[in-house]
């Protein structure tokens, strides 16, 4: 499995993309890893707000569910802590078509078995 993501500006212009070969995990976990990686990239570049888009409603729920923050599930807990302490991070569910570039970056990573 691989994760991919795209960072765009407020006008939806491409800023950069990223992907990461994860090996064995579920598609749900891959989506969570992709979001966490994107947040960490933005945080390291000193961004303090963004809208996180995912085409998976279960992922969005896991990242906004207050009970997950205190659970033993590491990735949603880390994302929620970043969102709470480090700026204004919104989460929005979008259609698969809207998220196609991020999905393509993940698929490229699967073919190459390497990360960008």
ABEGO torsion letter per residue (X at the ends): XBBBBBBBBAAGBBABBBBBBAEBBBAAAAAAAAAAAAAAAAAAAGBABBBBBBABAAAAAAAABAAAAABABAAAAAAAAAAAAAEBBBBBBBBAAAAAAAAAAAAAAAAAGBBX
